[in-house]
Amino acid sequence: MKKIIYFLLITFVISACSNDQDNASTKDGQGGSLAIFALKGNYLYGVDNSKLNVFSLLNPSTPVSVNEVEIGFNIETLFSFENYLFVGSRNGMFIYSIENPENPVLLSQAQHFTSCDPVVANATNSFVTLHSGTFCGNNLNVLQVYDTSDINNPLLIHSRNLTYPKGLSLYNDYLFVCDDVIKIFDIQNPIEPILVNTIDKNCFDIIINGNTFYAIGENGLYRYELNPDDINDIQFKSEVIF
């Protein structure tokens, strides 16, 4: 487990540095949907079991803790989109505004039965997987879609049973979900996502950077190239076993 956490940290840092080079004005970094940290501008946000922690990186060599926001218990994941943070917990999804980056403000939340809960989002919708497990407290294994066009009032618009879903990631009009295989859904109509492709790989999280995506499994990292014009044209490129 320590090896995996270390590897995810490296992936996050590489992602942030790559984004810095591509667009020096944004300086944002995002791990996968199971990440517990997100870099937005000059601030690093991280979650522990009960809090959202805010660090100033105005002096990158000396990060400074500037705030701790109590959320609740069983906090698991953190995902950023624009000026919002989406926090996944075993009990639900919490949405925070970081318009004032040092003082995150809770805007809304969506509760569900106790279950493990990674989340990703775009401008209009949030996507959540709930999965069962030793520490998750329920037998739910579902994909949920929320309408978050009104960020203050998330509405559940779709739910479907899957096998054992974990990490997920967005790519244009598609949602990638780690399940018994990697499942790819067309989400142009988010009320009824359509399964359009699968990849025979078992993984627990996915990170997509441009047209490259990385599937992270218990024993390795697998790199694929995507064709933005054809979601069925996916090329396996390399793997790193660990």
N, C-alpha and C positions, 0 to 999 in steps of 0.2 A: 504493500500500500504506500509506503514512504516513497518508493521508486516512482510510482504512478503520480503522486502528488508533485514530486520534484519535476517530473517530466511535463506535467500540465503547467507548472510555473514557468518553465523554460519556454513552452509554447506561447504562453501569454506574453512574455517579455519580447519574444521574436515578433509576435503579431503587433505589439505596440510600436516597436522600433521600425518595423516595415511600414506601418501607417505613418509614422513620423516622416520617413523619407519621402513617401508619396504625397503627403499633404501636411506640411509643417505647421499649418494654422490650426489643425484640429487636435493633434496629439492624443487621439483616443485609442484605447486598446481593449479588446474583448476576448475573453476565453470562450470555451464552449458553454453549452447550456447548463453544465454541472459546475461551472466556475463559482468561486466564492469572492471574486474581486472583479472590479471594472475600473478602467482608467478613463477619465473624462477631463480633457483639458489639463489643468494643473492640479487635479485632485484624484486621489486613489480612494475608491470605496471598497469596503470589504465587510462581509457578514460573518458573525460567529453564531453560536447556538441561539442567541437572543437579541443581538444588537447589530445595528448598521454603524460601522466605524468610518470616519472621514479623516483622511490625511491630506495635508497640503504638500504639494511637490513644487512650490515656487522656487525652493532651493532643492533640486533633485538629489543632491548628495546628502541632504539632511531632512528626510520626511518628518513632518510635525503633525501629531494628532490634534485635530481642531474640534472634533465633535464625536459624541457617541449618542445614537438614537435608539432607544428601547423599542423593539418591535413586538416581542413575545417569545415563545419557546419554539424549539424544533425548526429554526431557520436553516435552510439548506443551500439555496442557490441565489445568484445575483446576475441579472442581465440588464444592460443599459441600451436605451434607444432614444436618440435626440436628448431632450432635457428630462428624461424619466428613468427611474430605476424600477425594475420589476423584480421583486423578491419572492422566491418560491419557498414555501415551508410545507411541513407535513399536514398543515391544517388549511392552507389556502395560498392565494397570491395577493401580495401587497404592492401597490403602485405609489411611488414617491416622486414628487417634483424636485429637481435639483436646479431650478431656475436661480435660486441662491445656493451656489455649490457647497457652501459650508454648513447650510442648514436645511437638509432634506425635510420635506413636508409630506405627510401622508395624504394622498388624494382619495384613494379608494381601496377596496379589497374585495376579493371573491373567496368565499369559504367553501370547503368541500370536506368529504369524509376523510379521516386520517389516512394519509398515503404519502409516499415520496413524490416530489413535485418540482421538476425542472420546468423552466418557462422561457420562451422567446417571443418577440413581438415585432410588428411592423407598424405602419402609420395608422392602421385601422383595426388590427386584430392582434390578439395574444393567443399563443398556442401552448398548451400545458399537457404533459404526460403524467399520469398517475400510475404508479406501479407498486405491487405488493412486495413484501420481503420481510426478513427477520425483524428489522427495526422500523418498518413502515406502518405497521399496525392495521392493515386491512388487506382484503383480497382483490382490490380494484386494479385493473390493468386496462386503462382507457386513454384515448386521446381526446382532449377537450379543446374547443375553439370558443374564444370570447370576442364579442364585438367591443372594442375599446376605442371606437371613434369618438365617443364621449368618455374621456379618460376618467371622469368622476363617477361613471356609472357602468362598469363592465357587465355585459350581459352574456350568459352562456347561450350559444347558438347551435352548437354541434357537440355530440359525444359519440364515440364509437369504441367498441371493445377491440383491444389488441392482445397480443400474447404476453409480452412482458416489456413494455416500452420504457426507455430511459431517455438518453439525450436526444436532442433535436436541433435542427438548424434551418434557416431560410435561405433560399436561392431564387431570386427573381419571383416567379409565380409558383414556386414549388416549396414544399416542406419535406425535409429529410428526417426520418425518425428511426432511431436505433430500436429494433424490436428483435424477434427471432432471426430476422434478416434486416438489412437496411431497406426501409420502405419509403418510396417517394410519392408524394401526393400533389396533384394539381390543386391549388387553392384559389384559383381565380373566382370560384364561387365558394367562399369560406363556410357557407351554411352546409355544403355537401362536398367536402374534399373527395377527389377521385384518385384512387391508387393507379399510377401510370407506369411504375417500374419498381423493380427490386434488385438488390445486390446481395449476393450470398456471402455475407460477412457478419459475424457476431461482434458487436461493439457496444460500448456504453456511452460514447459521446462522439459528436461530429463538429468539426470546425471548418467553415468554408471561407476561403480568402480568394476573392476574384473568381476565377474558374477552376481553382484547385480546392479539393476538399480532402480533409484528413479524418479517417475513421480511427478512433482510439479504442483499443480492446484491452483486455486484461494482460495480454502477452505481446502486444505490438502496436505500432502505428502504421497505417496503410494509406498511401497517397493515391488519389485518383484525379484525372482531368475531366472537366465537364465541357460539353459543347453547348453554348448558350442558345443555339438554334435548334438543338435536338436533344431532348432530355434522355433519349434512349442511347445516345452516343456517349458512353462513359468509359474512359480508358484507365485501366490499372497501371500505375507507373512504378511504384516502389513500396518497400516495406522495411521497417526497422523493428527487429524482435528484441524484447527486453524481458 
